[in-house]
Amino acid sequence: MRDPEVITLNGATFKRLISAKEIEDKVGVLAKQIRSDMGNAEIPVFLCVLKGAFVFAADLVRNYEGLCELQFLRMSSYSGANTTGKVTLYPGLDGEKLKGRRVVVVEDIVDTGLSMNYLLKDLRQYNPRTLELAAMFTKPSRLCHDVKVDYSCFDIPDAFIVGYGLDYDGLYRNLPAIYVKE
């Protein structure tokens, strides 16, 4: 089985929350929805927030049936399983390529909304024509900042998840499904 119900890695036991097949199906639907919303004349810029969204962004653009650009931005607000309450942005964004364009920020998870609130405000300085947010996962019960998620694959409970690009101290990103620690 590609994504077993329960796995033990590095002495920790994890239970599967969302299967690899469910993820694959949802990402395909989301890519089609974004493409439909963009129209034939649009060439969007997908802005992948590293490191956690890299797997989602790769699958999303592979399923997007049209021309698109892909850029990367690195930011951090977590230490282990806890938010630090502080957002750190790392250089690497070519902001000039966002001016007047439709930009879709690709994020792994919107938890409290702290990071996305900060990032979306910062990106507006580049004057994109539109600025939308696609999140693989959202935690509605934890959201405490005014962040609009335009596209989302899964609403999940308030649990710390790993797999499909999401990590715990740099580990478990390579799991094809989503797991919670037991």
N, C-alpha and C positions, 0 to 999 in steps of 0.2 A: 504494500500500500504506500502510495506516495506521501500521504500526510496522515499518519496514524492518529487515533483518538487521544492517546497518551504517549508522551515521550519523556525519557529521562536523559538529561544532558548536564554534564559537569556537576553531578550530584543534585540537580534540581529537577523536579517533576512538573511537567506542563500538560494541560488538557486543551484539546483543540476546541476553539470557539467558532472559527469560520474555515471551511475547507478550501483547498486550492481551486477546486471546480467552481465553487460559489464566487470566489474572487475573480476568476477568469471570466465568468458570465457577466458579472456586474461591471467590470472594467470595459468589456465590449459594448454593453448597453450605454454606459456613460460616454464613451468615445463617439458613438453614433449620435447621441443627444447633443454633444458639443458641436459636432460637424453640422447637424441640422440647424442649430442656432446660429452658426457662423455664416452659412450661405456659401455659394460657390465662389464668390469674388473675394472672400476673406482668406488671408494667410495669417493665422494667429501665431503669437509667440507664446510657447509653453515655457514657463519659468519654474524649473524644478528646484525645490528647497532641499538641499543636501543636509544630512546624508540620508535621512529616513525615507524620502520620497523617490529615491532613484529607481527602485524596482517598479513602483506604480507608474512613474513617468515613462519608463521604457515600454511598459505594456500599453499605456494609454496612447502614446504616439504611434506605436506599431498597429494599433487598432483604429487610429484616426485615418479615415479614407479621404485624404486631401493633403495639399501642401501645408507645411507648418515649419516653424523654426523652434529650436530648443535652446534655452539658456539655463545656466545653473547659478545658484546663489547658496551660500552657506550661512547658516545661522544656528544659534544654540540658546536654549533656555532651561535645559535639564542637566542634572547631575544624578546619575543612577536612575532610580525610579521617581525622583522628586523634582518638581520645578524649582528653579532657583529664584523665580520672581524677577529676573533680570534677563533682557534679551541682548545677545551679542551678535552683530553682523560682521561677516568676514568679506574682504574685497573679492571682486571677480565679476561683478555684474557690468555689462555694457549697456548702460542706461539710455544712450542715444538711440539704440535699436528699438526702444520701447515707445518713443515719441510718436504720437498719432496712431498707434497700433492697438489692435485688440490683444490684450495680455491675459493669459490664464495662468494664475499661480497654482502650481501643483504641489500639494502638501500631503504628508502622510496622515497626520491626525490633528484635528482641532479639538483641543481639550478645554482649557479655560478661555482661550482666545487671545491670551496675552501676546504671544509671538506674532500671530496674524494681524492683530490690531496694529502693532508696531510696524510690521513690514508693509502692510497696505498703505498706511499713512506715508511711510518713507517712499514707496514706489510712485505715489501721486506726483512727486516733484519732477518726474520724467515726462509728465503729461501724456500718458497713454490715452487713446480714444476711449477704450473701455478697460476696466480692471475687474476680472472675475476670479473666483476662488473655487478650485476643484480639490476636494479632500477625500482621501480614501476612507477615512473614519472620522466620525464626529461623536462627541460625548455631550449631548444636549444637557444632561443634568449638571455638568461642571462649567458650562459656558457662563462667564461673568463679564465679558467684554462685548461691545456691540460689533460683532463680526457677522457678515452675511456670507454663508456658504452657498454658492450658486449651484454647485454640483457635488454630490456626495454619494459614495457607494453604500456605506453602512453606518447606521447609528448604533453605537455600542454602549453597554453599561459602564459604570465607573469602575473599571478594572485596568490594571497595567498589562498591556499586551506586547507580545514579541512575534517576530516572523514577518515575512513579506517586506523586508527592508527596515522594520522597526527593531530596535535593539535594547538590550540591558547592558550598559557599560561596554558597548562595542560588540557584544556577542548576540547570536541567534538571528541576525539579519537574513541569513541564508535559508531559513525555514520557509517552505512554499505555502504554508497555511498560517493562520493566526492562532496563537496559543496564549493561555493565561496560566500563571504560576499557581500550582495547587498548594 
